[in-house]
Amino acid sequence: MPKRPLVVIGVTGSIAAFKVGNVLTHLRDHVDVVVAMTQAAQQFVGAQTFLALTGNPVITSLWEPSHTKPKHIDLADELDLLLIAPATANIIAKAATGICDDAVSTLLVSVLPSEKPVLFAPAMNTRMWQHPATRANCETLAARGYKFIDPESGDLACGWQGQGRLAEPQVIAQSVLKLLNLAGAKKRKKA
């Protein structure tokens, strides 16, 4: 059996983190998935959830001494695509400026978008999405070869309405599969 592509999903601190479980259900028949989480993400969804959904250990710290190389370097070498979902204004700013102070941001700096696709699926309040700093950071990253799935418009968890909702899980999964040239992958059969 041929080796399946490896997708690493970096989950950051947003209420939209709960939707990543649904993204996984659309991906798991086509790719292997490892999840890395920020401390803020763990305030919304527990690492155990992603362990159960992927069958792989969840990376929550830079200080897990279970590999010969640092885990973020191992994953950067092994992965076929890095997805950041939900991508907060914070992680977008860190990526644009090269700040790496947690498992997800350090992984981001360890993957060159010229070598492997890096896809951001932002989720945040409308003002945060429209803020000039966020817009500039997204433009900087896009110019460097990073890919984006724009957030959708609608009701936001904060009570606002506007653009900032995480794209639907199926849309995110389809974007991942397309970047991996698996867009024609058959959908799972319902039992």
Buried (B, 14 or more C-beta within 10 A) or exposed (E): EEEBBBBBBBBBBBBBBBBBBBBBEBBBEBBBBBBBBBEBBBEBBBBEBBEEBBEBBBBBEBEEEEEEEBBBBBBBEEBBBBBBBBBBBBBBBBBBEEBBEBBBBBBBBBBEBEEBBBBBBBBBBBEBBEBEEBEEBBEBBEEEEBBBBEBEEEEBEEEEEBBBBBBBBEBBBBBBBBBBEBEEBEEEEEE
